[in-house]
């Protein structure tokens, strides 16, 4: 039996952290009100959602729960569930593979039978966000209806999901407020790992246990699996931990980011080292999270985990806002990226493709003035009249609502204003009339503000007439 299965919590007291959740669940069981709603556990994989759901189900079906709200673990119901055998009143389903309407319809039919027989049944749906729309629709009414002559619900479900945002609001409203499984600190997980090592006779260095927890992203199940794998190599020493969990890869990720913009061959070589042990998709994810981590460190709001080289992280942090471009690019690759895409993206960033300009950076692009419409060969071309001199507009102009607009200084960037309108000639053919003007951005905004003020004055009963822009 694997360590993560052997040391799975069997009681509420064995659950790490989650004190508030455990306290509430115990009160539901102790007061006899546990059947008045369904439940939802949300959290990352390996955090204990299914474990808590199973303990709750045992408490719901227990014949004599304790005053504290724990299952007695002595009745036939508790013994059946603890022994891993089947239980006639408990059904655990994987919604990822049983997500159709037919699967839920079967549950509803079983509920109707249980209602007449007086039995209580509990259903646990793992990965419940994978349920189809039709299956969720079939659950709505049974989750809401009470058993005849009782405040208890006909159907009590325990939902477990890693993506609660995909659950429908109509389902969530029929559950108690979602129980979110909180991440555990490396020190808390290290305490459980030390207990398991002592029980199994595994030699270990105390300082390495928090490191193992961090390397497994503080997932208890993954940490226990890692301890089991490292123990096959011998005691839990740094060399064995580094060999089993590839500690050198983290330095390679840092080398990729550090050499972008400085030494492209070194950056590519570091990427090749990473790709030798990890998939391109994993590389993209790690490079994105590492970029964000280094950026946070540069802001003084983050602390790298123990397995990162702090000096390299700080050196990468000097790249500043460019790290945001790195993270954006590495995290936005759709589909299944490959190694060639990764090399191209690293080269793209190296040659300035990831530079983030300040918000007030000067803009050098200028818009070319619009050209007049082509003249038909049958119509002799006539020279276009010169455009009015916009820069000679009166610096103070009074709008129709009585406001005064001041002409701003000219800028360097031009905006083309096309006042040509499409009209129909006597023959019904479309023709254009009017002219184009090339204005500075500031002057265009000034004139636009005057026009808005005039329209607002007209809307409130101001004087009507040609606007300032029409006159010029």
C-alpha positions in Angstrom: 0.0 0.0 0.0 1.4 3.4 -1.0 2.2 5.9 1.8 -0.4 8.4 0.6 -3.1 5.8 0.9 -1.9 4.2 4.1 -1.7 7.6 5.9 -4.9 9.1 4.5 -6.7 10.8 7.3 -9.5 8.7 8.7 -11.0 11.1 11.3 -11.5 14.9 11.5 -8.6 15.0 14.0 -6.2 13.6 11.4 -7.0 16.3 8.9 -4.2 18.9 8.6 -5.2 22.5 8.9 -8.8 23.3 7.8 -9.8 23.9 11.5 -12.8 26.2 10.5 -14.1 23.7 8.0 -13.8 20.7 10.4 -15.5 22.7 13.2 -18.5 23.5 11.0 -18.9 20.0 9.7 -18.9 18.6 13.2 -21.7 21.0 14.2 -23.8 19.9 11.3 -23.4 16.2 12.4 -23.8 16.8 16.1 -27.0 18.9 15.8 -28.7 16.4 13.4 -29.1 19.1 10.7 -26.6 17.6 8.3 -29.3 16.3 5.9 -30.8 19.7 5.2 -28.4 20.7 2.4 -25.7 19.4 0.2 -22.0 20.2 0.4 -19.2 21.3 -1.9 -15.4 21.1 -1.3 -13.2 23.1 -3.5 -9.4 23.2 -3.7 -6.3 22.1 -5.6 -5.6 18.4 -6.4 -4.1 16.4 -3.5 -5.3 18.8 -0.9 -7.9 16.6 0.9 -11.3 17.3 -0.7 -12.2 13.6 -1.2 -10.8 12.7 2.2 -13.0 15.3 4.0 -16.0 14.2 1.9 -15.6 10.6 2.9 -15.3 11.5 6.6 -18.4 13.7 6.3 -20.3 10.8 4.6 -19.3 8.4 7.4 -20.6 10.9 10.0 -23.9 11.4 8.0 -24.6 7.6 7.9 -23.3 6.9 11.4 -25.9 5.3 13.7 -24.5 6.9 16.8 -22.3 10.0 16.1 -20.5 11.4 19.1 -21.5 14.6 20.8 -18.5 16.3 19.3 -19.7 15.5 15.8 -17.4 12.6 14.9 -18.5 9.3 13.5 -18.4 6.6 16.2 -16.4 4.2 14.0 -18.0 1.3 15.8 -21.4 0.8 14.2 -21.9 -1.4 11.1 -22.2 1.6 8.8 -18.8 3.1 10.0 -17.1 -0.3 9.9 -18.3 -0.9 6.3 -16.9 2.4 5.1 -13.7 2.1 7.1 -13.1 -1.3 5.7 -13.2 0.0 2.2 -16.1 -2.2 1.3 -19.4 -1.3 -0.4 -22.1 0.5 1.5 -25.7 0.3 0.4 -26.4 3.9 1.3 -23.2 5.5 0.0 -22.2 5.9 -3.6 -19.0 7.6 -4.7 -18.9 8.6 -8.4 -16.2 10.0 -10.6 -18.1 12.8 -12.5 -15.4 12.9 -15.1 -16.4 9.5 -16.4 -20.1 9.4 -15.2 -21.2 12.9 -16.3 -24.2 12.1 -18.4 -27.9 12.6 -17.7 -28.4 8.8 -17.6 -26.1 8.5 -14.6 -27.9 11.2 -12.7 -31.3 9.8 -13.7 -30.3 6.5 -12.0 -29.5 8.4 -8.8 -32.9 10.1 -8.9 -34.7 6.8 -9.2 -32.7 5.3 -6.3 -33.7 8.4 -4.2 -37.4 7.8 -4.9 -37.0 4.2 -3.6 -35.0 5.3 -0.5 -37.7 7.9 0.3 -40.4 5.2 0.6 -38.2 2.8 2.5 -37.1 5.5 5.0 -33.4 4.9 4.2 -30.9 7.8 3.8 -28.5 7.8 1.0 -25.5 10.0 0.4 -23.8 10.5 -3.0 -20.3 11.9 -3.5 -19.4 13.3 -6.9 -15.7 13.8 -7.5 -14.6 16.3 -10.1 -18.2 17.5 -10.2 -17.5 20.4 -12.5 -17.3 17.8 -15.3 -21.0 17.1 -15.0 -23.0 17.9 -18.2 -25.6 20.5 -18.4 -28.4 17.9 -18.7 -27.0 16.0 -15.7 -27.0 19.2 -13.6 -30.6 20.0 -14.7 -31.7 16.5 -13.5 -30.2 17.2 -10.0 -31.8 20.6 -9.4 -35.3 19.4 -8.2 -34.2 16.5 -6.0 -31.6 18.7 -4.3 -34.3 21.2 -3.4 -37.2 18.9 -2.4 -37.6 17.7 1.2 -38.4 14.2 2.2 -42.2 13.8 3.1 -42.8 15.0 6.7 -39.2 16.1 7.3 -36.9 19.0 6.9 -34.2 16.7 5.5 -33.6 16.9 1.7 -34.5 14.0 -0.6 -31.0 14.1 -2.1 -27.8 14.9 -0.3 -24.7 15.2 -2.5 -21.1 15.9 -1.6 -19.4 17.7 -4.5 -15.7 17.8 -4.8 -14.1 20.0 -7.5 -10.8 21.6 -8.4 -12.7 24.2 -10.5 -15.6 25.6 -8.5 -16.0 28.5 -10.9 -17.4 26.0 -13.5 -20.2 24.9 -11.1 -23.6 26.3 -11.9 -25.0 28.9 -9.5 -28.3 27.0 -9.2 -26.3 24.0 -7.8 -24.2 26.1 -5.4 -27.4 27.8 -4.0 -28.6 24.3 -2.9 -25.4 23.6 -1.0 -24.0 24.9 2.2 -21.4 27.7 1.6 -18.5 26.2 -0.3 -15.7 24.8 1.9 -12.5 26.0 0.4 -9.5 23.8 1.3 -6.7 26.2 2.2 -3.1 25.6 1.2 -0.9 24.3 4.0 2.5 25.8 4.9 5.7 23.8 4.2 6.3 23.5 8.0 2.9 21.9 8.6 3.4 19.4 5.8 7.0 18.7 7.1 5.5 17.7 10.4 3.3 15.1 8.8 6.2 13.8 6.7 8.3 13.5 9.8 5.6 11.4 11.5 5.3 9.1 8.4 9.1 8.7 8.3 9.2 7.8 12.0 6.4 5.3 11.5 8.1 3.7 8.4 11.6 3.8 9.8 12.9 6.1 7.0 16.0 8.1 7.8 15.8 11.8 7.0 17.4 15.2 7.5 14.9 17.4 9.2 15.8 20.5 7.2 14.9 18.7 3.9 11.3 18.0 4.8 10.1 21.6 4.2 12.1 21.6 1.0 10.3 18.5 -0.2 7.0 20.2 0.6 7.9 23.2 -1.4 9.1 21.2 -4.4 5.7 19.4 -4.5 3.9 22.8 -4.3 2.6 22.0 -0.8 0.3 19.1 -2.0 0.3 16.6 0.9 -0.4 13.6 -1.4 2.5 14.5 -3.8 4.8 15.1 -0.8 4.1 11.6 0.6 4.6 10.1 -2.9 7.9 12.0 -3.1 9.1 10.7 0.3 8.2 7.2 -0.8 10.2 7.5 -4.0 13.3 9.1 -2.4 13.3 6.4 0.2 13.9 3.8 -2.5 17.3 5.5 -3.1 18.2 5.5 0.6 18.0 8.0 3.4 16.4 11.4 2.7 19.6 13.3 2.0 20.0 16.4 -0.2 21.8 14.3 -2.9 18.9 11.8 -3.1 16.3 14.6 -3.0 18.1 16.5 -5.8 18.4 13.3 -7.9 14.7 12.3 -7.5 13.1 15.7 -7.8 15.6 17.3 -10.3 16.7 20.2 -8.2 19.2 21.2 -11.0 16.3 22.1 -13.3 15.4 25.1 -11.2 18.8 26.6 -11.8 18.3 25.9 -15.5 15.1 27.9 -15.5 16.9 30.8 -13.9 19.7 30.6 -16.4 17.2 30.9 -19.3 15.7 34.1 -17.9 19.0 35.5 -16.8 20.7 35.1 -20.2 17.8 36.5 -22.3 19.0 39.8 -23.6 22.6 39.1 -22.6 23.8 35.8 -24.0 21.4 34.0 -26.4 23.5 30.8 -26.9 23.7 30.3 -23.1 19.9 30.9 -22.8 19.2 28.3 -25.5 21.6 25.8 -23.9 19.8 26.2 -20.6 16.5 25.6 -22.3 17.9 22.4 -23.9 18.9 21.2 -20.5 15.4 21.8 -19.2 13.7 20.1 -22.2 15.8 17.0 -21.6 13.8 16.3 -18.5 10.5 18.2 -18.9 7.9 18.7 -21.6 7.7 22.0 -23.5 4.4 22.7 -21.9 5.9 22.3 -18.4 8.8 24.5 -19.5 6.5 27.3 -20.5 4.5 27.1 -17.3 7.7 27.1 -15.2 9.3 30.0 -17.0 6.1 32.0 -16.6 5.8 31.4 -12.9 9.5 32.0 -12.4 9.3 35.3 -14.2 6.5 36.4 -11.9 8.3 35.2 -8.9 11.5 37.2 -9.8 9.4 40.3 -10.5 7.7 40.1 -7.1 11.1 39.7 -5.4 12.3 42.9 -7.3 9.3 44.7 -5.8 10.1 43.5 -2.3 6.8 41.7 -1.9 7.8 38.1 -2.5 10.2 35.5 -1.1 11.6 32.7 -3.2 11.3 29.2 -2.0 14.3 27.5 -0.5 15.4 25.6 -3.6 15.8 28.8 -5.7 19.2 30.6 -5.9 18.5 33.9 -4.3 21.3 35.8 -6.0 20.2 34.7 -9.4 16.6 35.6 -8.7 17.7 39.1 -7.6 19.8 39.5 -10.8 16.8 38.5 -12.9 14.6 40.9 -11.0 16.8 43.8 -12.3 15.1 43.3 -15.7 12.1 45.1 -14.2 9.0 45.4 -16.3 10.5 43.2 -19.1 9.7 40.2 -16.8 6.0 41.0 -17.2 6.4 40.6 -21.0 8.3 37.3 -20.4 5.5 36.0 -18.2 2.8 37.1 -20.6 4.5 35.4 -23.6 5.3 32.1 -21.8 1.8 31.8 -20.3 -0.1 32.7 -23.4 1.0 29.8 -25.7 -2.2 28.0 -26.8 -2.4 24.3 -27.6 0.6 22.1 -27.2 3.8 24.0 -27.7 7.0 22.3 -28.9 10.7 22.8 -28.4 11.1 24.8 -31.6 8.4 27.3 -30.4 10.3 27.7 -27.1 13.6 28.4 -28.8 11.9 31.0 -31.1 10.2 32.7 -28.2 13.5 32.9 -26.3 15.2 34.4 -29.4 12.3 36.8 -29.8 12.6 38.1 -26.3 16.4 38.3 -26.6 16.1 40.6 -29.6 13.7 43.0 -27.8 10.4 41.4 -28.6 9.4 41.5 -25.0 10.3 45.1 -24.2 7.6 46.8 -22.2 7.4 50.5 -23.0 6.3 53.0 -20.3 2.8 54.3 -20.6 4.1 57.8 -21.5 6.6 56.6 -24.1 6.8 58.8 -27.2 5.0 57.6 -30.3 6.8 58.0 -33.6 4.1 56.7 -35.9 2.4 59.3 -38.0 -0.6 58.9 -40.1 -0.3 59.9 -43.7 -3.0 62.4 -44.9 -5.9 60.8 -46.8 -5.7 61.1 -50.6 -8.6 62.5 -52.6 -10.9 60.0 -54.4 -9.8 58.9 -57.8 -11.0 61.0 -60.7 -12.9 59.4 -63.6 -11.2 59.5 -66.9 -14.3 61.0 -68.5 -14.2 63.9 -66.0 -11.4 66.4 -66.4 -9.3 66.6 -63.3 -9.5 69.9 -61.4 -7.0 71.0 -58.8 -8.2 70.6 -55.3 -8.5 73.8 -53.3 -6.0 74.2 -50.6 -7.2 73.2 -47.1 -8.0 75.9 -44.6 -5.2 76.9 -42.3 -6.3 75.1 -39.1 -3.4 76.4 -37.1 -4.7 80.0 -37.6 -7.9 79.2 -35.7 -8.9 81.7 -33.1 -7.2 80.6 -29.8 -10.4 81.5 -27.9 -13.7 80.5 -29.3 -17.0 80.7 -27.5 -19.3 77.6 -27.9 -23.0 77.8 -28.3 -23.4 77.0 -24.6 -21.3 80.0 -23.6 -18.2 78.0 -22.7 -14.7 79.2 -23.8 -12.3 76.8 -25.4 -8.6 77.7 -25.4 -6.4 76.4 -28.3 -3.7 74.1 -27.0 -0.1 74.1 -28.2 0.6 72.0 -31.3 2.0 68.5 -30.9 4.2 66.3 -33.1 1.7 63.7 -34.1 -0.9 64.4 -36.8 -4.5 63.3 -37.0 -6.4 63.3 -40.3 -10.0 64.5 -40.1 -12.1 63.6 -43.1 -15.2 65.8 -43.5 -16.1 64.4 -46.9 -19.6 63.1 -46.9 -21.3 60.8 -49.4 -24.1 62.4 -51.3 -26.2 61.4 -54.4 -26.1 63.4 -57.6 -29.1 64.1 -59.8 -28.5 60.8 -61.5 -28.4 58.9 -58.3 -24.7 58.3 -58.4 -22.7 58.6 -55.1 -20.4 61.6 -55.0 -18.2 63.0 -52.2 -18.1 66.6 -51.0 -16.0 68.2 -48.4 -12.3 68.2 -47.6 -9.7 66.6 -45.3 -7.6 68.3 -42.6 -4.4 67.3 -40.9 -4.4 68.4 -37.3 -2.2 67.9 -34.3 -3.6 65.5 -31.7 -4.0 68.3 -29.1 -5.8 70.5 -31.5 -8.1 67.7 -32.6 -9.0 67.0 -29.0 -9.6 70.7 -28.4 -12.0 70.9 -31.4 -13.7 67.7 -30.4 -14.3 69.1 -26.9 -15.8 72.3 -28.4 -18.1 70.2 -30.6 -19.3 68.1 -27.6 -20.0 71.3 -25.6 -22.0 72.7 -28.5 -24.1 69.5 -28.9 -24.7 69.4 -25.1 -25.8 73.1 -25.2 -28.2 72.3 -28.1 -29.6 69.3 -26.2 -30.4 71.6 -23.2 -32.1 74.2 -25.4 -29.1 76.3 -26.3 -28.9 78.4 -29.5 -28.8 76.6 -32.8 -26.6 77.3 -35.7 -23.5 76.3 -37.4 -20.8 74.9 -35.1 -17.3 76.3 -34.8 -15.9 73.3 -36.8 -18.6 73.9 -39.5 -17.5 77.6 -39.8 -13.9 76.6 -40.3 
